Amino acid sequence: MRIASIIDVSLVDVPGIPVTVIFTAGCNFDCPYCQNANIIPLNSGMEMSVSEVLSGASGHLVDGYCVTGGEPTIQKELPDLLKALSKKGDFHINLNSQGSVPSVLEECIPYLDSVWLDLKASPTRYEKVCRTKHSPWPNVKKSIDLLLKSNVDLWPRTTYAGNLLSPQDIVDIIDILEELGFEGRYVVQDYVPSSGVRESEATNLTRPKKEDLEEIIDEASGGVEVDLQFR
Ligand code: SF4
């Protein structure tokens, strides 16, 4: 599988749980605000076996593992890696995914405790934001369904970049989550420029204003609790 890097200990990737973070390399989306744009190419990172990843990720004072990327579910060895991590003991296993490969996600579910699911846009604007040839939305919807039917904690999240999303996108995502039966916290975080974002993309993106979203969030009803995490 393609691996970009392994961070020994992170206190920020899984709330309240110190984790070792494994970054897979390669992604099937091309989001303009990607903070890890250097690992979007499918041939980025290095080829490592599951046992090599395991030994690289072992031996740290953590209570769990977070597998992120890139998009981890494009790695066909991902279920084997998660299975091996889950066998190491009583560790929290978290996956970050944009949900475009439900067939692999389904194989991973038995080994997972939680999933940060990155929802990119309202269903009708998905391919515009992710810059894919076809809309990945039907697959993303399948992934949400799979997670809702499982025992895995689903943590939906959207990165909100000015010039790319509008408050209506967030309203539509809230509606879809409600329709699909999700209840709980939905995190909307603001886009923050960083050195990992391609310069050519960063010039077209703006930091959004929290006030733009506060009004619509007040109107949100049902079981979706919107958590605006603006930095
Ligand atoms: S899905 Fe994630 S890793 Fe892939 S391009 Fe978008 S932000 Fe980057």
Residues whose N, C-alpha, C, O or C-beta is under 5 A from the ligand:
A	BS01	SF4	C27 F29 D30 C31 C34 G69 G70 E71 Q98
